[in-house]
Amino acid sequence: MASGVKPRVKVPKSAAAGDVITIKTLISHPMESGQRKDGDGNIIPRSIINRFTCEFNGESVIDVTLEPAVSTNPYIEFDAKVPEAGDFKFTWYDDDGSVYEETKSISVG
């Protein structure tokens, strides 16, 4: 995992079966576009989170392709229907080949 890259996810701890919940995600990442130069005039290499996915109990909920225009520390908020208790798995894919994962469980009551 690259230095300083940290995913954060907010998912309710419980919901009723069939409820639609709001999920909030943020990953601390510089999102360098590859078009800026450093103090010596050298191009800073592109380094972005290029894809974000979320699955619930193995089923795809969202799959997003991110482009260099996305800001530093990308924040993604979306709604998901909760049919049953289970686990949300969040995955961020970095240009450098790194993969960052976070899992959050939700109970149904």
Backbone as JSON, one array per atom type, in Angstrom:
{
  "sequence": "MASGVKPRVKVPKSAAAGDVITIKTLISHPMESGQRKDGDGNIIPRSIINRFTCEFNGESVIDVTLEPAVSTNPYIEFDAKVPEAGDFKFTWYDDDGSVYEETKSISVG",
  "N": [[0.85, -1.17, 0.0], [0.63, 2.16, -0.9], [2.32, 4.91, 0.6], [0.5, 6.81, 2.92], [-1.98, 6.44, 1.68], [-5.3, 5.92, 2.33], [-8.28, 4.25, 2.82], [-11.65, 5.16, 3.68], [-14.81, 4.33, 4.96], [-18.31, 4.71, 5.33], [-20.99, 3.04, 6.54], [-24.28, 2.22, 7.49], [-24.85, 0.41, 10.57], [-26.98, -1.32, 10.77], [-30.07, -2.25, 9.11], [-33.43, -2.4, 7.81], [-34.69, -5.23, 6.03], [-34.71, -4.75, 2.58], [-34.49, -2.01, 2.75], [-33.19, 1.1, 1.49], [-30.03, 2.32, 1.67], [-27.61, 4.92, 2.38], [-24.31, 5.08, 1.34], [-21.07, 6.15, 2.12], [-17.92, 6.95, 0.87], [-14.41, 7.56, 1.05], [-11.17, 8.08, -0.1], [-7.92, 8.69, 0.88], [-5.78, 10.11, -1.23], [-3.37, 11.34, -3.55], [-4.04, 11.73, -6.29], [-2.65, 12.38, -8.83], [-2.44, 13.94, -11.92], [-0.59, 13.63, -14.0], [0.09, 15.68, -15.6], [1.2, 17.86, -14.44], [4.13, 19.75, -13.37], [7.12, 19.35, -11.43], [9.14, 21.28, -9.09], [11.57, 21.42, -10.45], [10.89, 21.31, -13.07], [10.3, 18.85, -14.1], [8.01, 16.4, -15.3], [5.44, 15.29, -13.21], [4.72, 12.01, -12.53], [1.71, 10.32, -13.61], [-0.64, 9.31, -11.24], [-3.28, 7.86, -10.14], [-6.37, 6.84, -8.56], [-7.97, 4.61, -10.43], [-10.23, 3.08, -10.65], [-13.18, 2.16, -8.91], [-14.95, -0.12, -6.95], [-17.88, -1.71, -5.56], [-19.2, -4.38, -3.8], [-21.9, -6.43, -2.68], [-22.29, -9.08, -0.66], [-20.96, -10.55, -2.66], [-22.22, -9.73, -5.0], [-22.28, -7.31, -7.58], [-22.55, -3.88, -6.81], [-21.82, -1.29, -7.49], [-19.68, 0.06, -10.0], [-17.15, 1.98, -10.88], [-15.36, 3.98, -13.16], [-12.59, 6.0, -12.84], [-11.18, 9.12, -13.8], [-8.28, 11.2, -14.68], [-9.14, 13.83, -14.07], [-10.5, 13.77, -11.68], [-10.7, 14.91, -8.34], [-8.18, 15.32, -5.72], [-8.13, 12.97, -3.03], [-10.58, 11.31, -3.54], [-14.1, 11.32, -3.13], [-16.88, 9.31, -2.85], [-20.3, 8.88, -2.96], [-23.17, 6.9, -2.62], [-26.32, 5.17, -3.1], [-27.66, 2.09, -1.86], [-29.53, -0.9, -2.01], [-30.55, -3.0, 0.61], [-30.95, -6.26, 0.79], [-30.64, -8.31, 2.6], [-28.83, -9.43, 5.54], [-25.3, -8.92, 5.57], [-22.09, -8.47, 3.89], [-20.48, -5.59, 2.73], [-18.12, -5.05, 0.26], [-15.5, -3.02, -0.55], [-13.46, -1.73, -3.09], [-10.57, -0.16, -4.28], [-8.69, 0.72, -7.09], [-5.41, 1.35, -8.04], [-3.28, 3.25, -10.24], [-0.63, 2.38, -10.0], [-0.8, -0.3, -9.62], [-1.48, -1.06, -7.1], [-3.96, -2.24, -4.8], [-6.64, -1.36, -2.84], [-8.58, -2.29, -0.11], [-11.65, -2.51, 1.7], [-13.94, -3.72, 4.08], [-17.27, -3.79, 5.17], [-19.74, -4.74, 7.44], [-23.29, -5.34, 7.58], [-26.22, -5.57, 9.5], [-29.49, -7.06, 9.49], [-32.53, -6.14, 10.76]],
  "CA": [[0.0, 0.0, 0.0], [1.41, 3.37, -0.99], [2.34, 5.72, 1.81], [-0.52, 7.82, 3.1], [-3.25, 6.11, 1.05], [-6.14, 5.32, 3.37], [-9.71, 4.28, 2.53], [-12.6, 5.29, 4.78], [-16.15, 3.99, 4.5], [-19.38, 4.83, 6.33], [-22.16, 2.22, 6.23], [-25.06, 1.98, 8.71], [-24.61, -0.91, 11.17], [-28.13, -2.18, 10.54], [-31.16, -1.74, 8.29], [-34.5, -3.38, 7.6], [-34.59, -5.87, 4.71], [-35.33, -3.96, 1.52], [-34.18, -0.59, 2.89], [-32.15, 1.72, 0.68], [-29.13, 3.06, 2.56], [-26.59, 5.76, 1.75], [-22.95, 4.68, 1.65], [-20.12, 7.22, 1.85], [-16.54, 6.48, 0.83], [-13.37, 8.54, 0.75], [-9.82, 7.51, -0.01], [-6.86, 9.7, 0.89], [-4.89, 9.8, -2.35], [-3.05, 12.61, -4.21], [-4.66, 11.81, -7.62], [-1.77, 13.19, -9.7], [-2.93, 13.78, -13.3], [0.48, 13.37, -14.96], [0.23, 16.87, -16.45], [1.87, 18.94, -13.7], [5.58, 19.64, -13.25], [7.67, 19.65, -10.11], [9.93, 22.51, -9.01], [12.68, 21.36, -11.4], [10.36, 21.25, -14.42], [10.04, 17.46, -14.51], [6.61, 16.0, -15.2], [5.11, 14.39, -12.1], [4.02, 10.88, -13.15], [0.31, 10.1, -13.3], [-0.91, 8.37, -10.15], [-4.66, 8.06, -9.72], [-7.27, 5.71, -8.36], [-8.63, 4.59, -11.74], [-11.47, 2.31, -10.6], [-13.75, 1.89, -7.59], [-16.07, -1.07, -7.01], [-18.5, -2.15, -4.32], [-20.0, -5.6, -3.91], [-22.63, -6.85, -1.48], [-22.37, -10.55, -0.66], [-20.45, -11.05, -3.93], [-22.94, -9.15, -6.14], [-21.85, -5.94, -7.88], [-23.45, -2.77, -6.46], [-21.36, -0.14, -8.27], [-18.37, -0.1, -10.63], [-16.89, 3.33, -11.4], [-14.05, 4.29, -13.74], [-12.19, 7.36, -12.49], [-10.26, 9.73, -14.75], [-7.35, 12.14, -14.04], [-9.77, 15.08, -13.65], [-11.08, 13.62, -10.35], [-9.89, 15.64, -7.36], [-7.46, 14.65, -4.65], [-8.97, 12.34, -2.01], [-11.92, 11.15, -4.13], [-15.24, 11.0, -2.28], [-17.98, 8.73, -3.63], [-21.49, 8.59, -2.16], [-24.18, 6.24, -3.44], [-27.35, 4.42, -2.38], [-27.7, 0.65, -2.14], [-30.63, -1.63, -1.38], [-30.06, -4.07, 1.48], [-31.94, -7.33, 0.79], [-30.36, -9.26, 3.68], [-27.59, -9.14, 6.27], [-24.12, -9.34, 4.81], [-20.88, -7.67, 3.85], [-20.13, -4.74, 1.59], [-16.67, -5.06, 0.0], [-15.12, -1.84, -1.33], [-12.12, -1.91, -3.67], [-10.03, 0.94, -5.07], [-7.57, 0.26, -7.92], [-4.45, 2.42, -8.27], [-2.45, 3.14, -11.44], [0.63, 1.67, -9.76], [-1.08, -1.71, -9.41], [-1.96, -1.28, -5.74], [-5.4, -2.43, -4.61], [-7.0, -1.04, -1.47], [-9.87, -2.9, 0.17], [-12.3, -2.29, 3.0], [-15.17, -4.48, 4.18], [-18.17, -3.37, 6.25], [-20.9, -5.63, 7.61], [-24.55, -4.72, 7.96], [-27.19, -6.56, 9.98], [-30.87, -6.76, 9.14], [-33.34, -6.36, 11.95]],
  "C": [[0.89, 1.23, 0.0], [1.28, 4.18, 0.3], [1.23, 6.75, 1.82], [-1.87, 7.52, 2.46], [-4.1, 5.35, 2.07], [-7.6, 5.41, 2.98], [-10.53, 4.43, 3.8], [-14.01, 5.08, 4.22], [-17.14, 4.16, 5.65], [-20.62, 4.1, 5.81], [-22.95, 2.07, 7.53], [-24.8, 0.57, 9.25], [-25.77, -1.87, 10.93], [-29.17, -1.46, 9.69], [-32.25, -2.79, 8.25], [-34.32, -3.98, 6.2], [-35.35, -5.04, 3.7], [-35.06, -2.47, 1.63], [-33.11, -0.15, 1.89], [-31.33, 2.58, 1.62], [-28.17, 3.91, 1.74], [-25.23, 5.31, 2.26], [-22.03, 5.82, 1.24], [-18.71, 6.65, 1.9], [-15.6, 7.63, 0.5], [-12.05, 7.81, 0.84], [-8.83, 8.66, -0.09], [-5.85, 9.31, -0.17], [-4.61, 11.11, -3.11], [-3.67, 12.81, -5.6], [-3.86, 12.75, -8.54], [-2.1, 12.91, -11.16], [-1.86, 13.41, -14.32], [0.73, 14.56, -15.88], [0.91, 18.04, -15.73], [3.37, 18.68, -13.67], [6.01, 19.97, -11.83], [8.51, 20.92, -10.18], [11.09, 22.57, -9.99], [12.2, 21.26, -12.84], [10.1, 19.85, -14.94], [8.56, 17.13, -14.34], [6.44, 15.02, -14.04], [4.28, 13.25, -12.71], [2.56, 10.77, -12.69], [0.21, 9.05, -12.2], [-2.31, 8.65, -9.65], [-5.31, 6.73, -9.34], [-8.09, 5.68, -9.65], [-9.93, 3.79, -11.76], [-11.88, 2.1, -9.15], [-14.92, 0.93, -7.76], [-16.6, -1.32, -5.6], [-19.33, -3.38, -4.63], [-20.73, -5.82, -2.6], [-22.85, -8.35, -1.58], [-22.0, -11.12, -2.04], [-21.14, -10.51, -5.16], [-22.52, -7.69, -6.33], [-22.94, -4.93, -7.52], [-23.12, -1.56, -7.33], [-19.96, -0.43, -8.79], [-18.09, 1.19, -11.38], [-15.48, 3.43, -11.96], [-13.75, 5.75, -13.43], [-11.13, 7.85, -13.48], [-9.37, 10.75, -14.04], [-7.99, 13.44, -13.54], [-10.4, 14.98, -12.25], [-10.13, 14.22, -9.33], [-9.12, 14.72, -6.42], [-8.45, 14.1, -3.64], [-10.4, 12.13, -2.51], [-12.96, 10.63, -3.13], [-16.35, 10.48, -3.19], [-19.09, 8.38, -2.66], [-22.53, 7.96, -3.08], [-25.17, 5.51, -2.53], [-27.3, 2.95, -2.79], [-28.87, 0.04, -1.38], [-30.05, -2.8, -0.59], [-31.12, -5.18, 1.55], [-31.83, -8.26, 2.0], [-29.12, -8.8, 4.43], [-26.41, -9.59, 5.41], [-22.99, -8.35, 4.86], [-20.8, -6.86, 2.56], [-18.61, -4.78, 1.46], [-16.39, -3.91, -0.96], [-13.69, -2.03, -1.82], [-11.77, -0.7, -4.52], [-8.79, 0.41, -5.8], [-6.7, 1.45, -8.3], [-3.67, 2.17, -9.56], [-1.19, 2.3, -11.22], [0.44, 0.18, -9.49], [-1.56, -2.03, -8.0], [-3.48, -1.43, -5.73], [-5.66, -2.2, -3.13], [-8.4, -1.56, -1.22], [-10.35, -2.55, 1.57], [-13.58, -3.1, 2.97], [-15.98, -3.97, 5.37], [-19.38, -4.29, 6.26], [-22.13, -4.82, 7.97], [-25.5, -5.83, 8.41], [-28.59, -6.11, 9.59], [-31.73, -7.11, 10.35], [-34.78, -5.99, 11.76]]
}
